[in-house]
């Protein structure tokens, strides 16, 4: 993804862009988050990487000079001089201290793009102290309007940014209607993307229809939310506390929506509320109840709702203690992150030590969650609406991959294709109890696991989830629009929503699009950390046909004949025989590694034994190179999959060979192949399907 920043000077725009990235930087360094590789410092300056700009600034801090940095980087000297100006200003701010900065110094610092957090770090003060001093000095940003007509005609678009100017005039205009500020999602990245932008845009449309003036805050130039005609007013600003407060102080909204833009605005909710900002919809207290593992577990206990045994830890020793009490395998994850960053399934103490270190790096200020991992369970996502008095369950989505695959990477189906009505009814009722107990007002998402007909709650997200666009299109119920109406005070009973359990006569399947071909050498496996970069949707009257459409949509051309290679971990050996037998009936030849072949032969399924890569030639990699393998079924287990399996999966990606890395995914793939053999797939318009 990318970000965009607008300022009156290059320095201001550059520093705003750096803090818009949401990578822990409050600007171009000088914020306490700098961490440099001293051994390879010069190489880092010379080599174009995403971090090089920070190394360039640090080199100038260390006195390398513009000429030396230019020789190493060939970056135009005009830009290097501007970065040198920022570095020089850093030194002056540090020298003066906060008490030594008068209005002229403070204004000069802000014109150079320094955030309150940077000034606080350089002067040894808190950023809220810097903000208070700055306001006492009368140094406040001005609202400026982007002239979308370049001066040729009068521009009527309310497309704004903040900047600092000496003696400038604000271009802010009072609104005639009450305003609502919507905090959007910021930069797209794996784990947080356009699905939240979708929610924010739909909220803007719904609130405008209700008579509000909508104010969008975002910094991503690729999104619809930053089109100047999506909302009544657009502020192209970073989604940080300082920048958001600038918007709120001039707009004086009746409410601010923080639950539709993903984790970015959620992380600001508590601080905004403490600053007196009116939060519209779910309140920060309810958000914290759902995010705080201990408080949420206590709530589940009071409601007598089952959940996997879990605990928290801040040190490796504490984590080992949890492992002894709960048992392996464990799902290890940091708190307050999105997209499963830092998450892993660990199977022993060695894994635990390794991944505890990774998890604490992702979120050092919060404890690490350790949950018992439910192997062979079915995972579900539920998207729902709540108005604190009534809960409407919009969609129950059954994952095709088993529990442990991140919901953003797992294919899923609406309505559930393998669960009984009794189980689905229990999930709906549990969702209602949780939503009302957590005092949710707006959208929520609950993730469940079902094993041996017992329902477990994995987590509750008191915000829009990445499945909202899919759920909305699959059901014909625009959940984000209704959520905005609920946040503005409407009741669910007045919205005229269709029955939750209405028979629709079709299946909708979502499949994730993976970036494997863009990252050669990366291990091609699915796990608890999200890796997908997009998704597609298929609709048809049966689940196999709908799933087949998603495979075609992603351009996975599954050969209708040939040889299938099968190699599964010990956990999956009991489940692989029905899949293999179906492939034989469909006319495929099978080859398998020795262990998997033994299982298939025991079931009376013909297959040829092929050597692993590590067992010499000719091996499975040789067969793939010769074009003799149509597709792969290869399921890894634990972290031993870094061996032969990793090589094979990478080889398959480089040669465009389709594969399944879970038994459930392989089963769905075989069903899809069988469905396409029975004739061409029919085409349905979304608008023509029954609602």
N, C-alpha and C positions, 0 to 999 in steps of 0.2 A: 504494500500500500504506500501511500504518500501523504504528506501534509503540505499546507500552504500557509504563509503568513504575510500580512500586509503591515507596513510601517512607513514612517516618513523618511527614515534613513535605512541604508543597507544594514547597518549594525543592529538596529532595532528589529527589522524583519528577520534577520538571521537568528538572533537569539530567541525570538518568539517561535520561529520554526523549530529550533532545537528542543524547546520545552513542549512543543505540540506533539513530538514523537512519542511521548509517554514511555521513555526508556530510562527514567530515573534522573534525567538531567533538567535543571531549572534554567538552563541557558547553555552558553558555550563554555561549560566548565565552571570553576570557581564556585562550586555548590556543595562540596563535601562528598561528592560521589565519583570523583576521578580515581581511576585505578589503572595504572600504566604498566606495561611489560617492559621493565628496565633493560633486560638482556637483549631484546629485539627492538629497542625504541627507534633507532634510526630506520630500520626496515619498515616499521609500522608507519613512520612518517612518509616514506617513499612509496609504499604500496597502496594502491587504491582499494580501500575497504570502507564499510559503513562507519567505522570508528576513526578513520584517518583525520577527519576535520578536528577531532578532539586532540589528537597527537600533534597536529600542526599548531594549534593554539598553545599547547604545552611546550612545544619546541621554542616558540617565540617567548614564552614566559621564562624559559631557561637561557634566554639571551642568544639564541642561534642567529637571529637577524633574518630579515626578509630575503636577502640575496642567497644565503645558504639554503633556506627552505625552498626557495624558487628552484635552485639547481637540483634539489632532490625530487621535487613534486611536479615542476613545470606548471603549477597553478599560476594564473595571471597575477602579476605583482599588485595590480589594483586591489584584488581581493585580499591578498596577503597583508597589504597595508591597512585595510579595514579591520582585519583580525588583530593586527598589531595595535590598532587604536583601542580595541576592546581590552586587550591585555594591559595596555598602559593605564586605561581607566580603572581596571581592577586594582592595580597598585595604588593609585591615588585614593580610591575608596577605602582601602585597607589602612592607608596612612592617616586619613582624616578621622576615621571612626565615625560612628553614627552621631555622636554628640558634636563632632566637628563639621558636619554637613549642614550647610544652610540651604535655603530654597534653591539658589542657583546651582549648587553642587548636586542636590537631589534631582533637579530637573535635567541636568546634564547626564547624570547616570541613567535616568529613565529614557532619555533620548538615545542612549547607546544600547537600549534594550535590556538593561539589567532588571531582573525580577526582584520582588521583595525578598524572596528566598535567597537569591545570590547576595544581595546587599547585606542581609542578615548574617550569612556565612562569613562574608569578608570582614564584617565589623563585630562578630561574636554576639549577635543579637537574634532573637526570634523574629520570624517574618511578620507576625502580627504586631510586634513592637515597631518594626520598620514601617508597616502600613500606617500605624497610628501617628508616628512622627511625620511621615510624608503628608498625611492629611492636615496635621497641625500647620505644616509649612505651606499648605495650600497647593501642593503639587498633585494634580489630578489629571487623568487622561481626558482627551477630547474625543468626541464622536465625530468621525469623518465618513463621508459617503463616497463609495466608488462610483465614478461617473461612467455608466455603462454605454453612454453615447459619445464618449470622447470629446465632449464639448460641442459637437455638431448640432445636437438638439437638446432640449431640456430633459434631463434624466428624471424619471419619476419612480425609479426603483429604490426601495429602502434596503440597501446593501451596504453594510457599515463595517468599520473597524475602529479600534482605539489607537490613539497615538499621543505623543507628548510634544507640544509645541510652545514656544515662548510667545505669549501674546496672541495665540491663535483663537479662532472662534469655533464653538461647537456647532455641528450641523444636525444636532438632535432635534426632532420635532415631536411634540406631545401627541399622544394618540387620543382619538375620540371614544374608543371602546376599551373595556378592561382587557389587560394583557396577560398572557400565559407564556412563560419562558420554557422552552423544551431543550434540555441538554442532550445532544446527540452523541454519537459513538466515537468520534475522533478517527484516528487512522485505522484502516483495515489491516488486520494481521491474522495469521492462523489462530483460530479461537474466537475472534471477534471481527465481524465483517458486515456485509450489506444487510443482513437480516435485521439488525438493529436500526439501520437507516430506514428500512421499510416501515418499521413500527413508528418511528418518529414522524415520517411523512404522513402516514395515515392518521396519526394523532392530530397533526396540524390541519388536515382536511376536515376532520370531525369537529374540532374546536372552532374553526372558522365558520362552519355551518351553524354552530350554536351562538355565534355573535361575538366571539372573542377575537382579539387581535393576537396572532401567534408570533412569537419571537424565537427563532431558531439560533442556537449557538453550536458551531462546528468548525473544524479546521481542515476538512478533507475535500479537496477539489473534485474528487471523482464521484461524489455522492449526489443523489437527488435532493437531499435535505439542504445542500448548499447551492441549489439553483435559486436564483433570486426571486422566482415566482412561486416557490413551494409554500413559503410562509409570508406573512405580512411584512416581517422584518427579519433580516439575516445579519448575524454578527460573525464575521470570519475571525474567530479568536481561539486561542488554545483553551482546552478544557481543564484549566487549573483553578484552584480556589481564587487566586488573585484576579484572574481574567474574567471568571464567571461573576465575581462580586462587582466588577466594573460594570457589567451589563445590568445586573440587578439594581445597582444603585441609581442608574439613570432611567431604567424602564419602570421601576417600582411595580412589579407584576402582582396580580392577585394570587398567583401560585407559580411554582416551579416544578416541572415534571422531571424526576431523576430515574425512573424505573423502566424507561423504554430504550435507553442507549447502551445497555450492557453494563459491564463492571465499571467502566470509567466514571459515569456520573454517580453510580451507587457509592463509590469510594468517597465522593464529595458530600454525600447526603448529610451525614452527622455534623460535619463542620458548618455546612450551610445553615442547618437548623439552629445550631448554637449561636450563629451570627444573626439570628432573628429572621431568616428567610422563610417565607411560607411555603412549605413543601406540599405539593398537591398529590393526593393518592396515598399509597403506602408510606407510613412514617419511618424515620430512621430507627426508632425503637423496635419496630416490627422487623425491619431489615436486619438489625443486629441479632434479634432473637433467632432468626433463621440461619444467619451466618456463624453464630457462636455455637460450636459443637456441643459444649456442655449444657448450655441453656436449652438447645433444641432437643437434646437427648432427654433432659428432665421433662420437657413438654410431652414427648412421645411416651415416656413412662406414665405420666399422669393420664394420658388418653388411652393407655393400654394398647399402643400400636407397636408392632414388632419392627425392629431394625437390627442390622448386623452388629455384633459386639464391637465396640470401638473405644478408643481412648486418645489422649493427646500426649505429646512429648516435646520437650525442648532440647533434650540432649540425646546422644546415642545410647547412653546407659538407661535412660528412661524408656527409650524405644525398645530396647532389648527386654526390659521388664514387661512392657505391654505384650511383646511377642510371646513371652512365656505364659502370660495369663490368657491371651486370646488365641494364640496358635497361628501357624503359617498355613496357607499364604495370607499376606496382608496387603491391603491397598494403602500406599503411603501417599499423602498429598498435603501441600501447603494450604493454609487458609487464605481466604480473600483473593483468589486468583480465578481467572477465566480460561477456558480452553484446555483444562487439565494440565497446565504448565507445571512441571516438576513432579507429576504423578507417576507412580510405577507400582507394579505388582511385584512383591518380594517373596522369595521362597525359602530364604535361610538367613542366618546372621550376617554372612558376607554381603549379600544383596542389601540387607538393611543398613549396614554401615555406609555403603556406597550411596544409596539413595536418600538417606537422611541428610547427608552433606549436600546433595543436589537440591533437596526440598527446602532446606533452610536458606540456601542462596537465593531462591526465588522470592521468598517473603520472610526476611529475617526478624521482622517485628511481631510475627504471629507464630503460635505453636504449630507443630505438624500433626495432622490427623492420621491415625492408624486404624483402619477398619478391617474386620475379618472379611476376606474376599470370598464371595459366594460363587464357587466354580459350578459350571453347568446350570446356571440359573438363567431365566429369561428376563431381560431388562425391558422396562417400559418408560416412556415419557408421557406426561399428562400436562396439557395446557388448559388453564382454567381462568375464569373471571370471578372476582369477589367484590361485594360492596359492603363488607363487614356484617351484613345481615343474611345474605344469601350467596351461594356459590353456584356458578354454572360451569360444568365441565365441558369444555369445548371439544377436546379430542383426546382419546387414549391411543397412543402409538406403540405398537409392539416392535421391538428391535429384532432384526433378522440375525445379527451377530449376537452371541451369548453375552452375559454380563461380563464386564471388564473391558469392553471396547468402548471408547469414548462415544457419547451420544452424537457428537458431531461427525464421527467417522462411520457410524453404524448405519446400514440401511434400515428403514423402518416402514411399517405398514399401518394404514388406517382403513377400515377398523381392524382390530387384532384378528389374526387368521388362525391362531392355534389355541387361544384361551377360551374357557367356558364363559357363558353369560354370568355365572355365579362369581367367578373371579373378577371379571370386569366390573360387575356391580359393587363388589367390595372395594375395588380401587377407586371408583367414583365416590363412594361414601367416605372413604378414608381421606380423599382429597378435600371434600367438603368440610370435614371435621378439622383438618389441619388449617385450611384457609381461614375459617372463622376463628379458630383459636389464636392464630397469629395476627389477626386484625388486618388482613390484606385488603387494600382498596385499589383494584385494578387487576393487572395480570399477575399470574404466578405459574410456576412450573414445578412439578414434583416428579422425581425419578424413583422408580420402584424396581425391585427384583422379585421374581416369583420362582420358588423352588419347592418341589413336592407339594404343590397347591397351597403353600404358605406365602403370604404377601409381606415383603419387607420394604420399609421406606429407606432409600439411600440418602436423598437430600431434598430440601425444598429451596427453590430460588424465588425470592419475593420480587420478581421483576419479569420483564419480557424475556423469553428464551429464543435460542436460534431456530427452534422448530415452529415459531408462531406463523411465519409466512406459509410454510407447508401446511400446517393445521388449518389455516384460514382458507387456503385454496382447496384443500381436500374436502372441507365441510361446507364451503360457501358462506361461512360466518366470519366477517372481518374482525378478528379478535382485538387488534390494536385500536381500531376505531371505537369499538364498544368500550374498551378499557379507558380511553380518553373521556368518553361521555360519563363513565362511572366516576372517574377522578374529579370531574367537574360537578358532581352532585347527583347524577341520575341514579335510579335504582334498577337492578336487573329485571325486576318484575315489570318495569315499564318499557323495556327495550324490544319486546316482541320477538324474542329469540326462539328458534325452532327447538323441538324436543331433543334432549341430549342423546337418547337411544333410538332416534329415528332410523329406520331401515333405508339405506341409500342405494343398494343394488349394485355397487361397484367397489373396487379396491383402489386405493391410492398408495403408491410406493415411492419413497424418497431414497435415492442412492447417492453416496458421497463421491466426489471427484477428487482423485488423489494426484499429488504433484510428483509422483515417483520419477518420471522421465526428466524432470527439471533438476533432480538432485542425484546424479549418478553416484553410486557407492553407498548411499544411505540404505539402511536395512528396511526392506519392504514388508513391514509387519504392522498390524493394527494393535493398539493397546490403549491404556487409559489416558495417554497424552494425545491431544487432538493434532492431526496432521493434514486433514483435508482442506482444500482451498475452494470448494464450491459444491454444488449439488444439483441433481436433476430429479424430475418427478414423472412417474408414469401412471396412467389411469386405464383400467380395463375391468371387465366383469368378473375376472378371477385373479387371484394373487399371482400365479405363475406368469400370466400374460402381462400384468402390470409391471412385474419385476423384469420381464424380458424387454419391455420398452425402455426401462432405465438403462439396461446394458447397451441397447442400441443408441440411446441418447448420448452416452459417454463415448460412443464409438469403439466399444469393445466388440470386435468381430470374432465371435466364438465359432471356431470351425465346426461344421456339422459332421465331420468324420475325422479319422486319424487316431493318434495315440495320445493317451492321457497319462501323465506321470503322477503317481500318488506316493507321498511320504508324510506320515502323520506321527505326532508324538504319542507316547504310551497312553496318555489320558484319553486320546481320541480313537484308539485302535478298536474298541468295542463298537464305536458308532460308524466306522468307515465302511463296513461291509454293505449295508443297504445302498449307500451312495455308489460304491463300486459296481454292485450288481445292476443298478439302474443304468450306469454307463455302458455295461456290457450289452444290456437289452437294447440300448440305443445305437449299438453297432460300433462302439469305440474299442480299440485295443488298449490294454493296460500294461504299464511297466511300473515297478515299485522297487524301493530299496529292500534289503533283505528282511528287516523286521516287519515292515508293513506287508510284504509279500507273504510272509509266514502266516499272518493273520488272514489274508485273503484266501490263501490256499486251504487253510483250515475250514473256511466257509464254503469251499468248493468253487471259488471264483478264479477263472484262469487269468494269470498275469505273468509277465516275464520279469525276472530279477535283473536289476541294473546296478552297477557299482556306484557308490558315492564318489564325490570328487576326490576325497582323501584316500580312496582305495585303489587308485591307479586308473589306467585306460583299458578299454573304452568305458566311459562313465556317462552319467546323465547329462553333464555339461557338453560332452561331445555330441550326444544325440540332439541337444538343443541347437548346437552350432550347425549341425547338418540339416536342420529344419524338419526333424522327425518327431517333434513333440508339439501337439496341438494346444494343450493347455496343462496347467499344473494345479494339483491340490497339495498344498504343503502347509502344515500347521505347526508353528513353533511352540515351545513350552519353556517358560522361564527365560533365563538369559543365556542358556547354552545354545540358543538359536543363532548366535553370532558366527557359527561354523559353516558347515555345508549349506544349510538352509538359506543363510544370508547371501551366499554366493549365487545360489540358484535363483533366488527371487530377484536379485539385481540383474542377473543374466536375462531373466524373462522380461524385465522392463526394457532393457536395452534392445531386445529383439522383438518387442511388441507382442509378446505371448501373454495371454490372459491367465489369471490365476485366482485361486481362492485360498485364503490363509486361515479360515475357520471352517469347521464341519458344517455349522449352520449356513454359512455363506455358500459352501459347496452344494448343500442340499437344495437351497433356493436356485442356484445356477442350473442344476440338473433338471429341476422342475420347469425352469424357463426354457431350456433347450427342448424339452419334451413338448411344451406348449407351442413353440414355433414350428415343430415338426408337423403339427396337426393342421397347419394352414396359415395364411397371412394374418397379421394382427389388424383388428379394426381400429378406426380412428373415431375419437369422440371429442366433441367440443365441450369444454368445461362448463359453459353456460347451459348446455342441453342436458346435463346430468341432473337427476332428481336431487333436491336439497332436503 
